[in-house]
Amino acid sequence: MTEEKVIATIKKTMPAVVSIVITKHLEDLEKEIPKELYPFLPMGPHGPQLQIPDQLVDKRGMVQIGGGSGFIVGTNGVILTNKHVVSDAKAEYTVLMDDGRKFPAEILTRDPINDVAILRIKADNLPILELGNSSNLELGQTVIAIGNALGIFKNTVSLGIISGLSRVISAQADPASPPQEMRGLIQTDAAINHGNSGGPLVNLNGSIIGINAAIVFGAQNIGFALPINAAKRDLSDLKKFGHIQRPLLGVRYITIDDKLKDKMNLPVDYGALVVKESPQDHGVVPKSPAEKAGLRERDIILTLNKQKIDCDHPIQDYLENLNVGDQIELIVLRGKKEMRVRLALAERK
């Protein structure tokens, strides 16, 4: 690897990397103030008021509350980023190009499973990035992470290697958000900071192999990116159906291992135990394919299409390779009796 190669890749990639500026109306921000903070804030005619310098509030009363990154994949203005970057339905999103141009962004769709969102800006003849293949990555492969670090430092670049593959983490976009399990991630030691979320992870040819997604607080040189193949599927779905399609089985479950077997006195040390996640939930989702096929809480799903279900191969991993309408076969253990269950996957709404 030469310094010239790295510099050439960065120059090739940078024009298609964008900053995503998140703004929100001041009145909406004040409505979201936690009640425990009321005693510490001045009160206005409509309740507690935020003390924000005038220069940070524009003529429409909009306040910048954050930033992220993205990258252009279509000459017609299609942009990939993280779902958690554009998760607030009440916020407005503006795309800032490398050349300084600004465009309001339209959110086309958000992936219900993966941390991917697809945006569009009204602009033509844009620079785009080539989507690579994340199925043939190698440990030690050199990668470059590019983004809008901390939402402040535009076009930040860091160099590193692929440190791990197929990682599984539980992540939160912020302390108030519920945790989300993210699977199949690329681990890298290339520095990924908060504002880098949604930016590209590229190889030395400038092809996108991942979308920068998460960091581990308190750890150094550990960052994660979503494999680009998941986003390629989302783009294909959007083109075919106008939205992202993900198959639904309709069960909430805990994957069984040795510890869970002993703790709950289960008959097997593998499979998926159908169970509620909270008292308000249903272990089997009403009107789902699982309910229609007769599955019940406390059933143990042992295999899906003859493939064993365990902690390394949970149900969701198998569903990622299936489509809405596919027929599947489950082997289910109910008490001491094994049953063969056939059903068709529905669409996750």
Sine and cosine of phi, psi and omega as CSV:
sin_phi,cos_phi,sin_psi,cos_psi,sin_omega,cos_omega
0.00,0.00,0.73,-0.68,0.01,-1.00
-0.92,-0.40,0.40,-0.92,0.03,-1.00
-0.88,0.48,-0.58,0.82,0.00,-1.00
-0.89,0.45,-0.60,0.80,0.00,-1.00
-0.91,0.42,-0.69,0.72,0.02,-1.00
-0.89,0.45,-0.72,0.70,-0.02,-1.00
-0.89,0.46,-0.66,0.75,0.01,-1.00
-0.89,0.45,-0.63,0.77,0.01,-1.00
-0.91,0.41,-0.67,0.74,0.01,-1.00
-0.90,0.45,-0.70,0.72,0.01,-1.00
-0.89,0.45,-0.58,0.82,0.01,-1.00
-0.94,0.34,-0.59,0.81,-0.14,-0.99
-1.00,0.05,-0.63,0.78,-0.21,-0.98
-0.82,0.57,-0.64,0.77,-0.06,-1.00
-0.88,0.48,-0.39,0.92,-0.04,-1.00
-0.99,-0.14,0.03,1.00,0.04,-1.00
-1.00,-0.05,0.73,-0.68,-0.08,-1.00
-0.84,-0.54,0.38,-0.92,0.18,-0.98
-0.99,-0.13,0.62,-0.79,0.05,-1.00
-0.91,-0.42,0.91,-0.42,-0.04,-1.00
-0.99,-0.12,0.77,-0.63,-0.05,-1.00
-0.96,-0.27,0.84,-0.55,0.02,-1.00
-0.79,-0.62,0.42,-0.91,-0.03,-1.00
-0.56,-0.83,0.49,-0.87,0.00,-1.00
-0.94,0.34,0.67,-0.74,-0.04,-1.00
-0.83,0.56,-0.64,0.77,0.00,-1.00
-0.89,0.45,-0.62,0.78,0.04,-1.00
-0.92,0.40,-0.62,0.78,0.04,-1.00
-0.89,0.46,-0.65,0.76,-0.03,-1.00
-0.93,0.36,-0.51,0.86,0.05,-1.00
-0.93,0.36,-0.36,0.93,-0.05,-1.00
-1.00,-0.08,0.06,1.00,-0.02,-1.00
-0.90,0.43,0.81,-0.59,0.06,-1.00
-0.88,0.48,0.61,-0.79,-0.07,-1.00
-0.87,0.49,-0.51,0.86,-0.03,-1.00
-0.92,0.40,-0.25,0.97,0.02,-1.00
-1.00,-0.06,-0.14,0.99,-0.05,-1.00
-0.80,0.60,-0.70,0.72,-0.05,-1.00
-0.89,0.46,-0.31,0.95,-0.09,-1.00
-0.99,-0.17,0.04,1.00,-0.06,-1.00
-0.87,-0.50,0.51,-0.86,0.08,-1.00
-0.93,0.37,0.55,-0.84,-0.01,-1.00
-0.99,-0.14,0.73,-0.68,0.07,-1.00
-0.96,-0.28,-0.12,-0.99,-0.03,-1.00
-0.91,0.42,-0.37,0.93,-0.04,-1.00
-0.90,-0.43,0.24,0.97,0.01,-1.00
0.82,-0.57,-0.26,-0.97,-0.05,-1.00
-0.90,0.43,0.56,-0.83,-0.04,-1.00
-0.88,-0.48,0.62,-0.79,0.09,-1.00
-1.00,0.09,0.65,-0.76,0.03,-1.00
-0.99,-0.10,1.00,-0.02,-0.05,-1.00
-0.91,-0.42,0.78,-0.63,0.00,-1.00
-0.81,0.59,0.62,-0.78,-0.05,-1.00
-0.83,0.55,-0.55,0.83,-0.06,-1.00
-0.94,0.35,-0.23,0.97,0.02,-1.00
-1.00,-0.10,-0.02,1.00,0.02,-1.00
-0.91,-0.41,0.83,-0.56,-0.03,-1.00
-0.99,0.13,-0.06,-1.00,-0.09,-1.00
-0.90,0.44,-0.41,0.91,0.00,-1.00
-1.00,0.00,0.01,1.00,-0.04,-1.00
0.99,0.15,0.38,0.92,0.00,-1.00
-1.00,-0.07,0.64,-0.77,-0.03,-1.00
-0.85,-0.53,0.73,-0.68,0.07,-1.00
-0.96,0.28,0.83,-0.56,-0.06,-1.00
-0.91,-0.42,-0.07,1.00,-0.01,-1.00
0.09,-1.00,-0.03,-1.00,0.00,-1.00
-0.36,-0.93,0.37,-0.93,0.04,-1.00
-0.51,-0.86,-0.29,-0.96,-0.05,-1.00
-0.74,-0.67,0.23,-0.97,0.07,-1.00
-0.28,-0.96,-0.01,-1.00,0.03,-1.00
-0.47,-0.88,0.54,-0.84,-0.10,-0.99
-0.99,0.10,0.76,-0.65,0.01,-1.00
-0.85,-0.53,-0.06,1.00,0.03,-1.00
-0.68,-0.73,0.69,-0.73,-0.02,-1.00
-0.90,0.43,-0.27,0.96,0.04,-1.00
-1.00,0.02,0.19,0.98,0.12,-0.99
0.99,-0.15,0.24,0.97,0.03,-1.00
-0.98,0.21,0.74,-0.67,-0.10,-1.00
-0.77,-0.63,0.66,-0.75,0.12,-0.99
-0.98,-0.20,0.61,-0.79,0.11,-0.99
-0.42,-0.91,-0.14,-0.99,0.09,-1.00
-1.00,0.09,0.55,-0.83,0.08,-1.00
-0.88,0.48,-0.62,0.79,-0.08,-1.00
-0.95,0.31,-0.30,0.96,0.07,-1.00
-0.94,0.35,-0.54,0.84,-0.07,-1.00
-0.87,-0.50,0.64,0.77,-0.12,-0.99
-0.99,0.12,-0.34,0.94,-0.09,-1.00
-1.00,0.07,0.93,-0.38,-0.05,-1.00
-0.92,0.40,-0.39,0.92,-0.04,-1.00
-1.00,-0.02,-0.10,1.00,-0.02,-1.00
-1.00,0.02,0.33,-0.94,0.14,-0.99
-0.95,-0.32,0.53,-0.85,-0.08,-1.00
-0.81,-0.59,0.77,-0.64,0.00,-1.00
-0.85,-0.53,0.73,-0.69,0.02,-1.00
-0.99,-0.11,0.80,-0.60,0.04,-1.00
-0.95,-0.31,0.90,-0.44,-0.04,-1.00
-0.97,0.23,0.29,-0.96,0.03,-1.00
-0.88,0.47,-0.49,0.87,-0.02,-1.00
-1.00,0.02,0.10,1.00,0.07,-1.00
0.99,-0.13,-0.19,0.98,0.01,-1.00
-0.94,0.35,0.52,-0.85,-0.01,-1.00
-0.85,-0.52,0.63,-0.78,0.02,-1.00
-0.64,-0.77,0.68,-0.73,0.16,-0.99
-0.92,0.39,0.61,-0.79,-0.08,-1.00
-0.96,-0.29,0.66,-0.75,0.12,-0.99
-0.97,-0.24,0.76,-0.65,0.04,-1.00
-1.00,0.07,0.91,-0.41,-0.02,-1.00
-0.98,0.18,-0.68,0.73,-0.04,-1.00
-0.21,-0.98,0.41,-0.91,0.09,-1.00
-0.83,-0.55,0.68,-0.73,0.01,-1.00
-0.95,0.31,0.81,-0.59,-0.01,-1.00
-0.95,0.31,-0.25,0.97,-0.04,-1.00
-0.93,-0.36,-0.83,0.56,-0.05,-1.00
-1.00,0.01,0.35,-0.94,-0.04,-1.00
-0.99,0.10,0.89,0.46,-0.05,-1.00
-0.78,-0.63,0.67,-0.74,0.14,-0.99
-0.72,-0.70,0.50,-0.87,0.01,-1.00
-0.88,-0.48,0.81,-0.59,-0.02,-1.00
-0.90,-0.44,0.19,-0.98,0.10,-0.99
-0.56,-0.83,0.62,-0.78,0.14,-0.99
-0.88,-0.48,0.45,-0.90,-0.01,-1.00
-1.00,0.05,1.00,0.04,0.03,-1.00
-0.39,-0.92,0.48,-0.88,-0.04,-1.00
-0.85,-0.52,0.24,-0.97,0.08,-1.00
0.81,0.58,0.73,0.69,-0.03,-1.00
-1.00,-0.01,0.43,-0.90,0.12,-0.99
-0.94,0.35,0.62,-0.78,-0.01,-1.00
-0.78,-0.63,0.32,-0.95,0.05,-1.00
-0.96,-0.29,0.56,-0.83,0.02,-1.00
-0.99,0.15,0.77,-0.64,0.05,-1.00
-0.99,0.11,0.84,-0.55,-0.01,-1.00
-1.00,0.06,-0.39,-0.92,-0.02,-1.00
-0.83,-0.56,0.88,-0.48,-0.04,-1.00
-1.00,-0.07,0.16,0.99,-0.03,-1.00
-1.00,-0.03,-0.13,0.99,-0.05,-1.00
-0.81,-0.58,0.57,0.82,-0.02,-1.00
-0.98,0.21,0.40,-0.91,-0.03,-1.00
-0.81,-0.59,0.61,-0.79,0.13,-0.99
-0.87,0.50,0.68,-0.73,-0.01,-1.00
1.00,0.01,-0.11,0.99,0.01,-1.00
-0.91,0.42,0.70,-0.72,-0.02,-1.00
-0.96,0.28,0.70,-0.71,0.01,-1.00
-0.68,-0.73,0.36,-0.93,0.04,-1.00
-0.79,-0.61,0.78,-0.62,0.07,-1.00
-0.98,-0.21,0.75,-0.66,-0.02,-1.00
-0.78,-0.62,0.65,-0.76,0.01,-1.00
-0.05,-1.00,-0.19,-0.98,-0.05,-1.00
-0.96,-0.29,0.96,0.28,-0.20,-0.98
-0.83,0.56,0.79,-0.62,0.02,-1.00
0.88,0.48,0.23,0.97,-0.03,-1.00
0.94,0.33,0.14,0.99,-0.09,-1.00
-0.84,-0.54,-0.75,0.66,-0.11,-0.99
-1.00,-0.02,1.00,-0.08,-0.07,-1.00
-0.91,0.40,0.61,-0.79,0.08,-1.00
0.85,0.53,0.82,0.57,0.10,-1.00
-1.00,0.04,0.70,-0.71,-0.06,-1.00
-0.84,-0.55,0.68,-0.74,0.11,-0.99
-0.66,-0.75,0.56,-0.83,-0.07,-1.00
-0.94,-0.35,0.62,-0.78,0.04,-1.00
-0.23,-0.97,-0.33,-0.94,0.02,-1.00
-0.77,-0.64,0.23,-0.97,0.16,-0.99
-0.98,0.21,0.89,-0.46,-0.08,-1.00
-0.99,-0.11,-0.34,0.94,-0.02,-1.00
-0.23,-0.97,0.35,-0.94,-0.01,-1.00
-0.76,-0.65,0.42,-0.91,0.06,-1.00
0.84,0.55,0.65,0.76,0.02,-1.00
-0.98,0.20,0.47,-0.88,0.04,-1.00
-0.83,-0.56,0.80,-0.60,0.05,-1.00
-0.68,-0.73,0.32,-0.95,0.17,-0.99
-0.94,-0.33,0.87,-0.49,-0.14,-0.99
-0.83,-0.55,0.42,-0.91,0.09,-1.00
-0.78,-0.62,0.72,-0.70,0.05,-1.00
-0.92,0.40,-0.56,0.83,0.07,-1.00
-0.38,-0.93,0.22,-0.98,-0.07,-1.00
-0.86,0.52,-0.41,0.91,-0.04,-1.00
-1.00,0.06,-0.18,0.98,-0.05,-1.00
-1.00,0.04,0.50,-0.87,0.09,-1.00
-0.94,0.34,0.52,-0.86,0.03,-1.00
-0.92,0.40,0.56,-0.83,0.04,-1.00
-0.83,-0.56,0.78,-0.63,0.06,-1.00
-0.97,0.22,0.79,-0.61,0.03,-1.00
-0.88,-0.47,0.79,-0.62,-0.12,-0.99
-0.87,-0.50,0.38,-0.93,0.10,-1.00
0.94,0.35,0.43,0.90,-0.12,-0.99
-0.98,0.20,0.43,-0.90,0.14,-0.99
-1.00,-0.01,0.82,-0.58,0.08,-1.00
-0.99,-0.11,0.69,-0.72,0.00,-1.00
-0.63,-0.77,0.43,-0.90,0.11,-0.99
-0.99,-0.12,0.05,1.00,0.15,-0.99
-0.92,0.40,0.75,-0.67,-0.11,-0.99
-0.88,0.47,0.84,-0.54,0.08,-1.00
-0.86,-0.51,0.90,-0.44,0.00,-1.00
-0.96,-0.27,0.08,-1.00,-0.12,-0.99
-0.79,0.61,-0.75,0.66,-0.06,-1.00
-0.97,0.24,-0.16,0.99,0.06,-1.00
-0.96,0.29,-0.22,0.98,-0.04,-1.00
-0.79,0.61,0.78,-0.63,0.01,-1.00
1.00,-0.06,-0.20,0.98,0.03,-1.00
-0.98,0.21,0.21,-0.98,-0.07,-1.00
-1.00,0.08,0.54,-0.84,0.24,-0.97
-0.95,-0.31,0.89,-0.45,-0.14,-0.99
-0.88,-0.48,0.43,-0.90,0.13,-0.99
-1.00,0.03,-0.04,-1.00,-0.10,-1.00
-0.96,0.29,-0.13,0.99,0.11,-0.99
-1.00,-0.02,-0.06,1.00,-0.02,-1.00
1.00,0.08,0.16,0.99,0.04,-1.00
-1.00,0.07,0.63,-0.77,-0.02,-1.00
-0.97,0.23,0.82,-0.58,0.07,-1.00
-0.92,-0.39,-0.20,0.98,-0.01,-1.00
-0.28,-0.96,0.24,-0.97,0.10,-0.99
-0.91,-0.41,0.88,-0.47,-0.01,-1.00
-0.83,0.56,0.78,-0.63,-0.19,-0.98
-0.75,-0.66,-0.62,0.78,-0.19,-0.98
-0.42,-0.91,0.39,-0.92,0.12,-0.99
-0.75,-0.66,0.27,-0.96,0.08,-1.00
-0.97,-0.24,0.92,-0.39,-0.01,-1.00
-0.91,0.42,0.69,-0.73,0.00,-1.00
1.00,0.02,-0.15,0.99,0.02,-1.00
-0.94,-0.35,0.40,-0.92,0.02,-1.00
-0.91,-0.41,0.58,-0.81,0.09,-1.00
0.87,0.50,0.53,0.85,0.09,-1.00
-0.78,-0.63,0.96,-0.30,0.06,-1.00
-0.75,-0.66,0.29,-0.96,-0.07,-1.00
-0.72,-0.69,0.56,-0.83,0.04,-1.00
-0.74,-0.68,0.57,-0.82,0.09,-1.00
-0.98,0.22,0.74,-0.68,0.05,-1.00
-0.85,0.52,0.68,-0.74,-0.10,-0.99
-0.92,0.40,-0.38,0.92,-0.03,-1.00
-0.89,0.46,-0.51,0.86,0.05,-1.00
-0.91,0.42,-0.65,0.76,0.01,-1.00
-0.95,0.33,-0.55,0.84,0.04,-1.00
-0.89,0.46,-0.62,0.78,0.06,-1.00
-0.91,0.42,-0.65,0.76,0.03,-1.00
-0.88,0.48,-0.68,0.73,0.02,-1.00
-0.89,0.45,-0.63,0.78,0.03,-1.00
-0.91,0.42,-0.68,0.73,0.04,-1.00
-0.88,0.48,-0.69,0.73,-0.02,-1.00
-0.87,0.49,-0.65,0.76,0.01,-1.00
-0.93,0.37,-0.64,0.77,-0.06,-1.00
-0.98,0.19,-0.70,0.71,-0.20,-0.98
-0.91,-0.42,-0.18,0.98,-0.06,-1.00
1.00,0.10,-0.01,1.00,0.05,-1.00
-0.32,-0.95,0.13,-0.99,0.01,-1.00
-1.00,0.09,0.78,-0.63,0.05,-1.00
-0.97,-0.24,0.78,-0.62,0.10,-1.00
-0.75,-0.66,0.70,-0.71,-0.05,-1.00
-0.95,0.30,0.58,-0.82,0.01,-1.00
-0.88,-0.47,0.79,-0.61,0.17,-0.99
-1.00,-0.04,-0.76,0.65,0.11,-0.99
0.97,-0.23,0.56,0.83,0.10,-1.00
-0.77,-0.63,0.56,-0.83,0.22,-0.98
-0.98,-0.21,0.64,-0.76,-0.18,-0.98
-0.46,-0.89,0.29,-0.96,0.18,-0.98
-0.87,-0.49,0.77,-0.64,0.03,-1.00
-0.98,0.22,0.76,-0.65,-0.13,-0.99
-1.00,0.09,0.68,-0.73,0.17,-0.99
-0.73,-0.69,-0.11,-0.99,-0.05,-1.00
-0.86,0.52,-0.68,0.74,-0.04,-1.00
-0.91,0.42,-0.70,0.72,-0.01,-1.00
-0.92,0.38,-0.58,0.81,0.05,-1.00
-0.86,0.52,-0.74,0.67,-0.02,-1.00
-0.93,0.36,-0.66,0.75,-0.06,-1.00
-0.91,0.42,-0.63,0.78,-0.08,-1.00
-0.96,-0.28,0.10,0.99,0.02,-1.00
0.82,0.57,0.79,0.61,-0.03,-1.00
-1.00,0.01,0.40,-0.92,-0.06,-1.00
-0.99,0.16,-0.22,0.97,-0.03,-1.00
-0.71,-0.70,0.33,-0.94,0.00,-1.00
-0.95,-0.32,0.34,0.94,0.06,-1.00
-0.52,-0.85,0.10,-0.99,-0.02,-1.00
0.98,-0.22,0.03,-1.00,-0.01,-1.00
-0.89,-0.46,0.89,-0.46,0.03,-1.00
-1.00,0.09,0.88,-0.48,0.00,-1.00
-0.97,0.26,0.86,-0.50,-0.13,-0.99
-0.41,-0.91,0.45,-0.89,0.09,-1.00
-0.93,0.37,0.57,-0.82,0.12,-0.99
-1.00,0.03,-0.39,0.92,0.05,-1.00
-0.42,-0.91,0.26,-0.97,-0.02,-1.00
-0.85,0.52,-0.43,0.90,-0.03,-1.00
-0.99,0.10,-0.24,0.97,-0.07,-1.00
-0.99,0.10,0.18,-0.98,0.18,-0.98
-0.90,-0.43,0.73,-0.69,0.09,-1.00
-0.89,0.45,-0.60,0.80,0.10,-0.99
-0.93,-0.37,0.86,-0.51,-0.10,-1.00
-0.93,0.37,0.78,-0.62,0.01,-1.00
-0.83,0.55,0.66,-0.75,0.05,-1.00
0.91,0.41,0.21,0.98,0.03,-1.00
-1.00,0.09,0.22,-0.98,0.08,-1.00
-0.84,0.55,-0.59,0.80,0.00,-1.00
-0.90,0.44,-0.68,0.73,0.02,-1.00
-0.92,0.40,-0.69,0.72,-0.01,-1.00
-0.89,0.46,-0.48,0.88,0.01,-1.00
-1.00,0.08,-0.07,1.00,0.09,-1.00
1.00,-0.06,0.20,0.98,0.04,-1.00
-0.93,0.37,0.49,-0.87,-0.04,-1.00
-0.74,-0.68,0.31,-0.95,0.14,-0.99
-0.88,0.47,0.57,-0.82,-0.04,-1.00
0.99,0.15,-0.12,0.99,0.17,-0.98
-0.90,0.43,0.47,-0.89,0.09,-1.00
-0.88,-0.48,0.89,-0.45,0.05,-1.00
-1.00,0.08,0.92,-0.40,-0.10,-0.99
-1.00,0.04,-0.68,0.73,-0.03,-1.00
-0.65,-0.76,0.40,-0.91,0.11,-0.99
-0.78,-0.62,0.89,-0.46,-0.08,-1.00
0.78,0.62,0.72,0.70,0.07,-1.00
0.93,0.38,0.19,0.98,0.03,-1.00
-0.97,-0.25,0.78,-0.63,-0.08,-1.00
-0.91,0.41,0.66,-0.75,0.04,-1.00
-0.98,-0.19,0.83,-0.55,0.07,-1.00
-0.49,-0.87,-0.12,-0.99,-0.09,-1.00
-0.90,0.44,-0.48,0.88,0.04,-1.00
-1.00,0.09,-0.27,0.96,-0.03,-1.00
-0.67,-0.75,0.95,0.32,-0.01,-1.00
-0.96,0.27,0.18,-0.98,-0.03,-1.00
-0.82,0.57,-0.69,0.73,-0.09,-1.00
-0.87,0.49,-0.57,0.82,0.03,-1.00
-0.89,0.46,-0.64,0.77,0.02,-1.00
-0.94,0.35,-0.63,0.78,-0.02,-1.00
-0.91,0.42,-0.48,0.88,0.00,-1.00
-0.88,0.48,-0.42,0.91,-0.02,-1.00
-0.98,-0.18,0.19,0.98,0.01,-1.00
-0.89,-0.45,0.22,-0.98,-0.06,-1.00
-0.84,-0.55,0.33,-0.94,0.09,-1.00
-0.84,0.54,0.75,-0.66,-0.01,-1.00
1.00,-0.08,-0.22,0.97,0.02,-1.00
-0.89,0.45,0.63,-0.77,0.10,-1.00
-1.00,0.06,0.75,-0.66,0.03,-1.00
-0.79,-0.61,0.33,-0.94,0.04,-1.00
-0.83,-0.55,0.78,-0.63,0.03,-1.00
-0.92,-0.39,0.59,-0.81,0.26,-0.97
-0.97,-0.24,0.87,-0.50,-0.12,-0.99
-0.87,-0.49,0.72,-0.70,0.06,-1.00
-0.98,-0.21,0.87,-0.50,0.06,-1.00
-0.85,-0.53,0.96,-0.29,-0.13,-0.99
0.92,0.38,-0.89,-0.46,0.03,-1.00
-0.95,-0.30,0.07,1.00,-0.10,-0.99
-0.96,-0.28,0.77,-0.64,0.11,-0.99
-1.00,-0.02,0.65,-0.76,0.00,-1.00
-0.78,-0.63,0.51,-0.86,0.10,-1.00
-0.98,-0.22,0.85,-0.53,-0.06,-1.00
-0.85,-0.52,0.78,-0.63,0.05,-1.00
-0.91,-0.42,0.67,-0.75,0.00,-1.00
-0.40,-0.92,0.23,-0.97,0.06,-1.00
-0.94,-0.33,0.73,-0.68,-0.01,-1.00
-0.94,0.34,0.67,-0.74,0.07,-1.00
-0.99,-0.11,-0.05,-1.00,0.03,-1.00
-1.00,-0.10,0.74,-0.67,0.07,-1.00
-0.95,0.30,0.79,-0.61,-0.02,-1.00
-1.00,-0.08,0.00,0.00,0.00,0.00
